[in-house]
Amino acid sequence: MRRAGLTLAALLLLVLTSAAGLAATRGNAKADDAMRGGKDDEPESELVAEGEDLFLTSCAACHGAGGVGTDQGPTLIGVGAAAADFQLSTGRMPLTNPDELPQSKRPAFPDDEIDALVAYVASLGDGPAIPDPTDPPGDLVEGGQLYLLNCQACHSAAGNGGALSSGRNAPTLHGASEVQIAEAMRTGPGPMPVFGPDTLSDQQVNDIVRYVRYLDDPADPGGFSLGRVGPVTEGLVALLFGLVVLAFLCRWIEPKEKESS
């Protein structure tokens, strides 16, 4: 009996020791996870704080403290990272004069400061995130069809831009990055409509992005591109070329008629 009691006590002690070791291991794992999570969150919070400082010195005069908006600039709450990144990376913001129309130009901030400002604006409220124009990969043929249906009327068949009925201009698409093209579709800057997920899927957006990039250097199986501005230029070139040929033929025929007379 005494032997059985000792054996039982030893087994109980072994079980309790194992349970204590397991609990300690789990506790250490949770602590490690918490520390890793804190380290992952720390750079993001620092980036937001840096962006807030930049925002107060460079953007709050028009958009208000906290991005609530003023009579000189709209609210930025809920516009999302995509809108902020597009406006800053294309140089459309900030404006030196709130009454002027935003134009694409050299960015006013370096990339790291743009990242900070984007992080801060994104923290103000939910909005479109910066899209990935390569996932899923775009289809060139589908993109061409979608472009003709949704984009050609304003940006022209060749992506050169054009005048709008409102007195504003649709900008050229040449030189824009893949991310900027996708951001413009998702956020609708200026008079451009917003092509949200209910209108165009991520796949369709990436299809259009691929086709727009193809327009930067398209194939010209018919010969010279002639600036790719459409049939007016092509007709003018054909007319001028035809007139030159006719003038040359007339000049070539005239001496022969005089000799025969």
C-alpha positions in Angstrom: 0.0 0.0 0.0 2.8 2.4 0.9 4.6 1.6 -2.4 1.4 2.2 -4.3 0.9 5.5 -2.5 4.5 6.6 -3.4 4.0 5.7 -7.0 0.7 7.6 -7.2 2.3 10.6 -5.6 5.3 10.5 -8.1 2.9 10.3 -11.0 0.9 13.3 -9.7 4.0 15.3 -9.2 5.1 14.5 -12.7 1.8 15.6 -14.1 1.8 18.9 -12.2 5.4 19.6 -13.3 4.5 19.0 -16.9 1.4 21.3 -16.7 3.5 24.0 -15.1 6.1 23.8 -17.8 3.5 23.9 -20.6 1.8 26.9 -19.0 5.1 28.7 -18.8 5.9 27.9 -22.4 2.6 29.3 -23.6 3.0 32.4 -21.5 6.4 33.0 -23.0 5.0 32.5 -26.5 2.2 35.0 -25.9 4.7 37.5 -24.5 6.9 37.0 -27.6 3.9 37.5 -29.9 2.9 40.6 -28.0 6.4 42.0 -28.3 6.6 41.2 -32.0 3.2 42.8 -32.6 4.3 45.9 -30.7 7.4 46.1 -32.9 5.3 45.7 -36.1 2.8 48.3 -35.0 5.5 50.8 -33.8 6.9 51.8 -37.3 3.3 52.3 -38.6 2.4 54.5 -35.7 5.6 56.5 -36.1 4.9 56.9 -39.8 1.4 58.2 -39.0 2.8 60.6 -36.4 5.4 61.9 -38.9 2.7 62.3 -41.5 0.6 64.3 -39.0 3.4 66.7 -38.4 3.9 67.2 -42.2 0.1 67.6 -42.6 -0.1 70.3 -40.0 2.7 72.3 -41.7 1.8 71.7 -45.4 -1.8 70.7 -45.7 -3.9 71.9 -42.7 -4.2 75.5 -44.0 -6.6 74.3 -46.7 -7.8 70.9 -45.4 -8.1 71.8 -41.7 -6.5 70.2 -38.7 -7.4 66.5 -38.7 -8.4 66.8 -42.3 -12.0 68.0 -41.5 -11.9 70.4 -44.5 -12.3 74.2 -44.8 -13.8 76.6 -47.3 -10.5 76.3 -49.2 -10.2 72.5 -49.3 -12.4 69.4 -49.0 -12.4 67.0 -46.1 -9.9 64.2 -46.3 -11.7 61.9 -43.8 -12.5 58.7 -45.6 -10.8 59.4 -48.9 -8.3 56.6 -48.2 -4.7 56.0 -49.0 -5.2 55.7 -52.8 -6.5 59.2 -53.2 -3.8 60.7 -51.0 -1.0 58.8 -52.8 -2.4 59.7 -56.3 -2.6 63.5 -55.5 0.8 63.7 -53.9 2.7 61.4 -56.2 1.5 63.2 -59.3 2.3 66.6 -57.8 -1.4 67.7 -57.9 -1.2 68.5 -54.2 -0.4 70.7 -52.5 -1.6 73.7 -54.4 0.0 77.1 -54.0 -3.3 78.7 -54.9 -6.5 77.0 -53.7 -8.4 78.5 -56.7 -6.2 76.9 -59.4 -7.0 73.6 -61.0 -4.6 70.7 -59.9 -2.1 69.9 -62.6 0.3 67.0 -62.8 3.9 68.1 -62.0 7.0 67.1 -60.1 6.0 66.0 -56.6 6.6 68.5 -53.8 7.6 65.8 -51.3 10.2 63.0 -51.4 8.9 59.5 -51.4 9.4 58.9 -47.7 7.4 62.0 -46.8 4.6 61.0 -49.3 4.4 57.6 -47.5 4.1 59.4 -44.2 1.3 61.7 -45.4 -0.5 58.8 -47.0 -0.4 56.8 -43.8 -1.8 59.8 -41.9 -4.6 60.4 -44.3 -5.5 56.7 -44.4 -5.7 56.8 -40.6 -8.4 59.4 -40.7 -11.1 57.0 -42.0 -11.8 54.0 -44.1 -11.3 54.6 -47.9 -9.8 52.9 -51.0 -6.4 51.4 -50.3 -3.5 51.7 -52.7 -4.3 49.0 -55.4 -1.9 46.4 -56.7 -2.1 46.6 -60.6 -0.2 43.4 -61.0 -2.4 41.1 -58.9 -4.2 39.6 -60.7 -2.2 40.2 -63.9 -4.0 42.3 -66.5 -5.2 41.0 -69.9 -4.2 43.3 -72.9 -7.1 42.4 -75.1 -9.8 42.7 -72.4 -8.1 46.0 -71.3 -8.4 47.4 -74.8 -12.1 46.7 -75.0 -12.7 48.1 -71.5 -10.7 51.2 -72.3 -12.7 51.9 -75.5 -15.9 51.6 -73.5 -15.0 53.6 -70.4 -12.0 55.8 -71.1 -11.6 56.7 -74.8 -14.3 59.4 -74.8 -12.3 61.6 -72.5 -8.7 60.5 -72.8 -8.8 59.7 -76.6 -8.1 56.4 -78.3 -4.3 56.9 -78.0 -4.4 58.1 -74.4 -3.3 61.6 -75.3 -6.1 63.4 -73.4 -8.5 65.9 -74.7 -10.9 68.8 -73.9 -14.0 68.2 -71.9 -17.4 69.9 -72.3 -17.0 71.5 -68.8 -14.1 73.6 -70.0 -11.5 71.3 -68.3 -9.1 68.9 -69.9 -8.7 65.2 -69.5 -4.9 64.7 -69.0 -2.7 62.5 -71.0 -2.1 59.0 -69.7 1.4 58.7 -71.0 4.0 58.8 -68.2 1.6 57.7 -65.5 2.7 54.7 -63.4 0.6 51.6 -63.2 -0.3 52.4 -59.6 -1.3 55.9 -60.4 -3.6 54.7 -63.3 -5.3 52.2 -61.0 -5.6 54.9 -58.2 -7.2 57.3 -60.6 -9.9 54.8 -61.5 -10.7 53.9 -57.9 -10.8 57.5 -56.6 -12.0 59.6 -59.6 -9.8 62.8 -59.3 -11.4 66.0 -60.6 -14.2 65.5 -63.1 -13.3 61.8 -63.6 -15.9 59.4 -62.4 -15.2 56.9 -59.6 -14.9 53.3 -60.9 -15.5 51.4 -57.7 -15.6 47.6 -57.2 -19.3 47.6 -58.2 -18.4 49.1 -61.6 -15.0 47.5 -62.4 -13.5 44.5 -60.6 -9.8 44.4 -59.6 -9.2 42.2 -62.7 -10.8 44.7 -65.0 -8.9 47.6 -63.5 -5.6 45.7 -64.0 -6.7 44.9 -67.6 -7.1 48.6 -68.3 -3.8 49.4 -66.6 -2.0 47.0 -68.9 -3.6 48.5 -72.0 -2.8 52.0 -71.0 0.8 51.1 -70.5 0.7 49.4 -73.9 -0.3 52.8 -75.4 3.0 54.2 -74.3 4.7 52.2 -77.1 2.0 50.4 -79.3 2.7 48.4 -82.4 2.1 50.3 -85.7 1.4 47.5 -88.2 -0.1 50.1 -90.7 3.1 52.2 -91.0 3.9 55.5 -89.3 2.1 56.4 -86.2 1.6 60.1 -87.2 1.4 61.1 -83.5 -1.6 58.7 -82.9 -4.0 61.6 -82.7 -6.7 60.1 -85.0 -8.1 60.3 -88.5 -7.9 64.1 -88.9 -4.1 64.1 -88.9 -4.0 61.0 -91.1 -6.4 62.6 -93.6 -4.3 65.9 -93.6 -1.1 64.0 -94.3 -2.8 62.0 -97.1 -4.2 65.2 -98.6 -0.9 67.0 -98.5 1.0 64.0 -99.9 -1.6 63.7 -102.7 -1.3 67.3 -103.6 2.5 67.1 -103.8 2.2 64.1 -106.1 -0.3 65.8 -108.3 1.8 68.9 -108.6 4.8 66.8 -109.5 2.9 64.9 -112.2 1.6 68.2 -113.7 5.0 69.6 -113.8 6.4 66.4 -115.4 3.7 66.3 -118.1 3.9 70.0 -119.0 7.2 70.0 -120.9 6.3 67.0 -123.0 3.1 68.8 -124.2 5.2 71.9 -125.2 7.7 69.8 -127.1 5.0 67.9 -129.0 3.3 71.2 -130.0 
